[in-house]
């Protein structure tokens, strides 16, 4: 009888060591996979500006072109990974400063010159439209940052 008890204790200890080993391997694999996914995103300097409008009025808002340090670009899609946070930041700013519910988007590029061309083209097209008014938001009033 004592042998059965000792065998069951040994089996339990042996099984717990196997379970601990399996747990350690799974934790290492999970950590490795998480780091690989984070490693796919490159932290780069990106330039961006925000565009916002309220569908109840004819005003279009543009923030200034600014540099976003350590922005993450997805190498597969080439999209700014946190663009929704930047857009939400501009939306909250517009909703609080100007009445109405605003819809916002972020324009971005690694090249400041290319982004400024897009900005000028968008500003020119908005000024041509007789039914809309352009309001440019200066950097001293609003700056892009992530709100999560």
C-alpha positions in Angstrom: 0.0 0.0 0.0 2.7 2.6 0.8 4.3 1.9 -2.6 1.1 2.9 -4.3 1.0 6.1 -2.4 4.6 6.9 -3.2 4.1 6.1 -6.9 1.1 8.4 -7.0 3.1 11.2 -5.4 6.0 10.6 -7.9 3.6 10.6 -10.8 2.0 13.8 -9.6 5.4 15.5 -9.2 6.5 14.2 -12.6 3.2 15.4 -14.2 3.5 18.8 -12.5 7.1 19.1 -13.9 5.8 18.2 -17.4 3.0 20.8 -17.0 5.5 23.4 -15.8 7.7 22.7 -18.8 4.8 22.9 -21.3 3.7 26.1 -19.7 7.1 27.6 -19.9 7.4 26.6 -23.6 4.0 28.1 -24.4 4.9 31.4 -22.6 8.1 31.6 -24.6 6.3 30.9 -27.9 3.6 33.5 -27.1 6.3 36.1 -26.2 8.2 35.3 -29.4 5.1 35.6 -31.6 4.1 38.9 -30.0 7.5 40.3 -30.5 7.5 39.2 -34.1 4.2 41.0 -34.7 5.5 44.1 -33.1 8.6 43.8 -35.1 6.7 43.9 -38.4 5.8 47.6 -37.7 8.5 50.0 -38.4 8.8 53.1 -36.3 9.5 56.0 -38.7 9.2 59.7 -39.2 5.9 60.5 -40.9 4.3 63.7 -41.8 0.5 64.2 -41.4 -2.4 66.6 -41.4 -6.0 66.1 -40.4 -9.1 66.9 -42.5 -12.5 67.3 -40.9 -16.0 68.3 -41.9 -19.5 68.3 -40.4 -22.3 67.3 -42.8 -24.7 69.8 -41.2 -22.7 72.8 -42.5 -20.3 73.6 -45.3 -17.1 74.2 -43.3 -14.1 72.1 -43.9 -11.3 72.1 -41.4 -7.6 71.4 -42.1 -4.8 71.1 -39.5 -1.3 72.0 -40.5 1.2 69.5 -41.8 3.3 68.3 -38.9 6.0 65.7 -38.2 4.9 62.6 -36.3 8.0 61.0 -34.7 8.0 57.3 -34.1 4.8 56.6 -36.1 4.2 53.0 -37.0 3.7 52.1 -40.6 2.4 48.6 -41.4 4.9 47.2 -44.0 2.2 45.1 -45.7 -0.5 47.7 -46.1 1.7 50.8 -45.9 -0.9 52.4 -43.7 -0.3 54.4 -40.5 -1.3 51.9 -37.8 -2.7 54.5 -35.4 -4.5 56.7 -37.9 -7.8 56.2 -36.2 -6.4 57.6 -32.9 -5.1 60.7 -34.7 -8.4 61.2 -36.5 -10.3 60.8 -33.2 -8.1 63.4 -31.6 -9.0 65.9 -34.4 -12.7 64.9 -34.1 -12.8 65.5 -30.4 -11.1 68.9 -30.9 -13.6 70.0 -33.6 -16.6 68.6 -31.6 -15.5 70.6 -28.6 -14.5 73.8 -30.4 -17.2 74.0 -33.0 -20.7 72.7 -32.7 -21.8 69.6 -34.6 -20.6 66.1 -35.0 -17.5 66.0 -37.3 -16.1 63.3 -39.5 -12.3 63.3 -39.8 -9.5 61.7 -41.7 -5.8 61.7 -41.6 -3.5 62.3 -44.6 0.0 61.1 -44.2 3.2 60.5 -46.1 6.9 59.8 -45.4 7.8 62.7 -47.7 6.9 66.1 -46.4 7.0 67.6 -49.9 4.5 65.0 -51.3 2.2 65.6 -48.3 2.4 69.4 -48.8 1.4 69.0 -52.4 -1.6 67.0 -51.3 -2.4 69.6 -48.7 -2.2 72.4 -51.3 -4.3 70.5 -53.8 -7.0 69.8 -51.2 -7.0 73.5 -50.1 -7.2 74.7 -53.6 -10.1 72.4 -54.5 -11.9 73.4 -51.3 -11.5 77.1 -52.1 -12.8 76.6 -55.6 -16.0 75.1 -54.2 -18.5 78.0 -53.7 -20.6 76.0 -51.3 -17.9 75.3 -48.7 -15.7 77.3 -46.4 -12.1 76.4 -45.5 -10.9 76.9 -42.0 -7.2 76.1 -41.4 -6.4 75.2 -37.8 -2.9 76.5 -36.8 -0.4 74.3 -35.0 -0.6 76.6 -32.0 -4.3 75.7 -31.6 -4.2 72.0 -32.5 -1.4 69.3 -32.7 -1.9 65.7 -33.7 -1.4 63.2 -30.9 -2.8 59.8 -30.2 -5.8 59.5 -28.0 -6.6 55.9 -27.2 
